[in-house]
Structures are given as C-alpha cells and as structure tokens.
Amino acid sequence: MDIRKNYLTINQWSRPGIALNGIKALIIHWEANPNTSALANRNYFENRKYGNTGYGAAQFIMDPRGFIIQCIPDWEMAYQVGSKTYLNKALRELSSYPNNCVVGIELPHIDWDGKMTNLVYNKAVEFCYFKLKEHGLTSNDLWLHQEVVGWKDCHRWMVNHPSDWQQFKRDVANYSGNRDYLIKDDRGSEVKELQEKLINLGYDLGSYGADGVYGNATVVVLKAFQRDNNLTVDGIYGQASQEKMKQVLQEKKGELTMSEYSELKDLINKQNGEIDELKDQLADKMDTTSSTNDPSDTHTDAWQWLINKGITDGTTPLHYITREQTGTMLKRYNENNEYLPNWMYDEIVDRFAGIAPYLHKPDEWEEKLSNHEIAVPELLGVFMLGFLNKENTDKALK
C-alpha cells in the first residue's frame, strides 16, 4: 500500500493529540466532496485548527488515484464519529464515546451519490484487509459512520446500497492478501509478466519497459489495451482484462510482432547484401569476361601439357575447379603414370623449400623425394592448394 504520512498540526479541532483506548473498529466515511484529492481534503482538516469549520478529521484519506495520506497516527484520536446520540450496538460493542476506540478512512467518490471507481473500491478493500489485520480485527469490525451514530448517511453509497456494503465486507474477508487483479503502484513478477505481454502485443511502455512497477506508463498502456478490446477502461488488470489478454495472445500465437518483423526484415536484408557481395567477389575471381581459352602466361606450357595428356579439354583455364573435377584430373593422370619421371624430382627438390609450408608432414615428403616415391596424385594434391590459395601456391611453385 502507498501510504504517505502528512500529519496535521496538533490542535483542539481536528487533531487533539489524545491517545486511543485501544482500537475496536475501522470506520468507513465518504469525503462528501466529489472528485477532490486526498491532499485537498487533508488541508481542509488542517485549516479546522482555526476554529471556523467545527470539529472533524480521520486518520486516513484516500486519493482518487489510489494512494493514501495519513494525517493522524493510528493510535491517536480523530473527531470522526462525534454525536449527541449513538446506536445501541455502537454503545455496546465500541464505547460510550466511540471516537476513543476507532480508526477511520475517508474514501473519494465521483458524484454526490458517493459512487466509487473500481480503483478506489479495490484499493479500499486492500487497505481495510491489511489495517484490520494489523490491529487484530476482522471484516466484522468494519463499520459505516452511519452504523455508529444512526442519523448520518455516511458513506452515502453504502448506506443507500446495503447489498454493496455487505459485498464490500465479504471482499475484505476473502481478500487474504491474494488478489486476482493488479492495480497502480503494485510491484513484482506478476506486474512484469503483464508488461511483457503488453509489449508482445505491440504496446509501447517507453523507456520503462517491463520493469515490474505498475506505474503511470503501465496504466496508460493497459487502458489502451482495454479500449482496443471494448473492455471497461479503468487501468486495472482484473479478470475481464486477463481473460481478453489470454485470448488475444492465443490468437496471435505464431505471428510476429512489429518489432520482431522489423528485426527479421533487417536480418534478411543484411544477409542478402552479404550474398550479393559474395557473388560479386566470385564473379571477379571467375573472371567470366575474359577469354575462356587463354591461360595466364605463367601456366601456358602446363596447361597445354594437361590438354595433350587428355587430363582436361582445355576450356575455362581461369575458372576455379570443383573437388570432383580435381578427382577426375587425378584419376586420368594416374591411369597413365604411377610415379613422376626422375627429371621432375630434381625440379621439385629445387623448389621444396617454397612448397614445404603448404604440405602436411613435410619431413615425410622430403624422404619420399629422396627415394623417388612420390605418386602423381600426391603431387597434384599440392596443385590443389593452388585452387584454394592461388596466390601463395603460385609463389611457391615459381
């Protein structure tokens, strides 16, 4: 509960500073001043100290927004049920002067009938539950001002709607600290879960996000949700809003939120850009604009040799080759020659220092070179490095 202490000045008219003789009841009042703030009513009690508006006050005053101002400590008397006469029940169960054993709260209302908003009603139930529990009382110890004095229609709505008053007391009795609704100023995991649901539905909670605090931003956004779904717009996350939220989320299941769609779209655009860049790089390397039958100067003789041996048909000398093409080239050459001719060993030995960094287990290669035991596929495996790292292997084989 959001209870803000703002005590009255001790004075003979509204805060006498006299201790209570215990607390036997919690008195419910109406403010008799529609649509006014708790502070305005508190200041009205404060100004009574000048003696111009008679006696009167209560320990607590609720604001239409749900918070409460405490203007007199619990254990001090407030002039709230003073009368020349009292009902017998009050005299019997409270005292001959009930002001000396009761605590009271003034509740706001929206009209002169005393009608309360859902927010005020729910906050009043919560306050009464905890205040009664604090002082060892039960819902049976809730009294209307009228039930004490008999002649005053306070709280007017409850006096004129006795079934609502009985329901109010039942709601307090059944509260047990486990509410099935959320309201402004609530905090915790349930509030955060509500906020996450609202965000998932595309509602904007601004910089607050899902912070677990039921503040003004959450109230505004929930009201928008209620308005969008033809619910009572009160900013309270009650049963109707909970059921509609569940339904809307179920219908939305599998759909993307606007933020999710935007993120996915950006990712796809980024990947498409990377793919286009790779295509451009590949096109450059393939050099498809050049003649497909003209190898580079460095490899003209070798290319002609491959053609003469029937290893390749001589087309696209500047294209990269696939693994299967490499395998075919190895197979074709190996069918004709198992080992290299001696003159090639001498050439490889001269160039071994340049090739070695690109070989697996270069020591074994050096031994094979000395014994003339290098198979043609092994050497062509070195040539494969040229297709994987053309620039470096060209340098190594020069």
Secondary structure, 3 states (H helix, E strand, C coil): CCEEECCCCCECCCECCCECCCCCEEEEEECCCCCCCHHHHHHHHHHHHHCCCCCCCCCEEECCCCCEEECCCCCECCCCCCCCCCCHHHHHHCCCCHHHHEEEEEECCCCCCCCCCHHHHHHHHHHHHHHHHHCCCCHHHEEEHHHHHCCCCCCHHHHHCHHHHHHHHHHHHHHCCCCCCECCCCECHHHHHHHHHHHHCCCCCCCCCCCCECCHHHHHHHHHHHHHCCCCCCCCECHHHHHHHHHHHHHHCCCCCHHHHHHHHHHHHHHHHHHHHHHHHHHHHHCCCCCCCCCCHHHHHHHHHHHHCCCCCCCCCCCCCCHHHHHHHHHHHHHHCCECCHHHHHHHHHHHHHHHHHCCCHHHHHHHHHHCCCEHHHHHHHHHHHHHCHHHHHHHHC
